[in-house]
Amino acid sequence: MTSAPLSTVAEKRPIEHHAIVWHGIAATVVYTPDYHSTPGSAFHHCHVEVITEPRKPLPISETGYRSLFIHGGEVENAGGAASFAMRWLDAASKSPEWRAAVAASRQGSLF
């Protein structure tokens, strides 16, 4: 059994780049819609990356970078990669940890 070199496989994957701004934070959404497929099956994984530059915390990542492997249909059902990322950020921003981080950044720290 022979297989293609990894570079050849990677070159065949379409990759989309989307610029978004979420609550004043600029980010790039990198989307690989067919990252991994099972031959003969409708099942496939896609890959979503959200990257801030310069790096700024987000509700989904303290470092400004987050990678997610997900079933392919979920991104399309959300209206595409940019819409999926915005919904993901909106949902995560409701967490007590993110709300506390936002409040602390507004107030500043004495220490």
C-alpha positions as CSV (number, residue, x, y, z in Angstrom):
1,M,0.0,0.0,0.0
2,T,1.4,3.4,-0.9
3,S,0.3,6.7,0.4
4,A,0.8,10.3,-0.8
5,P,3.3,12.4,1.0
6,L,1.7,14.7,3.6
7,S,2.5,17.8,1.7
8,T,0.6,16.5,-1.3
9,V,-2.4,15.7,0.8
10,A,-2.4,19.1,2.5
11,E,-2.1,20.9,-0.8
12,K,-5.4,19.4,-2.0
13,R,-7.4,20.7,1.0
14,P,-9.2,24.0,0.3
15,I,-8.5,26.6,3.0
16,E,-10.6,29.7,3.6
17,H,-9.5,32.8,5.4
18,H,-12.1,35.2,6.9
19,A,-11.5,38.5,8.7
20,I,-13.8,39.2,11.5
21,V,-14.1,41.9,14.2
22,W,-15.7,40.7,17.5
23,H,-16.3,43.4,20.1
24,G,-13.5,45.5,18.7
25,I,-11.0,42.6,18.5
26,A,-9.8,41.8,15.0
27,A,-9.3,38.1,14.2
28,T,-8.8,35.8,11.3
29,V,-10.9,32.6,10.9
30,V,-9.0,29.9,9.0
31,Y,-11.4,27.2,7.8
32,T,-10.5,23.9,6.2
33,P,-13.9,22.4,5.3
34,D,-12.6,18.9,4.5
35,Y,-9.8,18.3,6.9
36,H,-10.4,14.6,7.2
37,S,-12.9,12.4,5.4
38,T,-13.7,8.7,5.8
39,P,-13.6,7.1,2.3
40,G,-17.1,6.0,1.2
41,S,-18.8,7.9,4.0
42,A,-20.6,11.3,4.2
43,F,-18.9,11.9,7.6
44,H,-16.0,14.4,7.5
45,H,-14.2,16.6,9.9
46,C,-13.5,20.2,9.3
47,H,-11.0,22.4,11.1
48,V,-11.6,26.0,12.4
49,E,-8.9,28.3,13.7
50,V,-9.5,31.7,15.3
51,I,-6.4,33.8,15.5
52,T,-6.0,37.4,16.9
53,E,-3.0,39.4,15.7
54,P,-1.6,40.9,17.8
55,R,-2.6,38.2,20.3
56,K,-5.5,39.2,22.5
57,P,-7.6,37.1,24.9
58,L,-10.9,35.8,23.6
59,P,-13.7,34.0,25.5
60,I,-12.6,30.8,23.7
61,S,-8.8,31.3,24.3
62,E,-6.6,33.2,26.8
63,T,-3.9,33.3,24.2
64,G,-5.8,34.6,21.2
65,Y,-5.5,31.3,19.3
66,R,-8.0,28.4,19.2
67,S,-8.2,25.4,17.0
68,L,-11.3,23.2,16.8
69,F,-12.0,20.0,14.8
70,I,-15.8,19.7,14.3
71,H,-18.2,17.8,12.1
72,G,-18.4,19.5,8.8
73,G,-22.1,20.2,8.6
74,E,-22.0,22.3,11.8
75,V,-20.1,25.2,10.1
76,E,-22.3,25.2,7.0
77,N,-25.4,25.1,9.2
78,A,-24.2,28.2,11.1
79,G,-23.9,30.1,7.8
80,G,-20.2,29.6,7.1
81,A,-16.9,29.9,9.0
82,A,-17.1,33.6,9.9
83,S,-20.7,33.2,11.2
84,F,-19.8,30.0,13.1
85,A,-16.8,31.8,14.8
86,M,-18.9,34.8,15.8
87,R,-21.6,32.6,17.3
88,W,-18.9,30.5,19.1
89,L,-17.5,33.7,20.6
90,D,-20.9,35.1,21.5
91,A,-21.8,31.9,23.3
92,A,-18.5,31.7,25.2
93,S,-18.7,35.3,26.2
94,K,-21.6,34.5,28.5
95,S,-19.3,32.5,30.8
96,P,-18.6,33.9,34.3
97,E,-14.9,33.7,33.7
98,W,-15.1,35.9,30.6
99,R,-17.4,38.4,32.3
100,A,-15.0,38.6,35.2
101,A,-12.0,39.1,32.8
102,V,-13.8,41.9,31.0
103,A,-14.7,43.6,34.3
104,A,-11.2,43.3,35.6
105,S,-9.7,44.8,32.3
106,R,-12.1,47.8,32.6
107,Q,-11.2,48.4,36.2
108,G,-7.5,47.8,36.0
109,S,-5.5,46.2,38.8
110,L,-3.7,47.8,41.8
111,F,-1.3,44.9,41.9
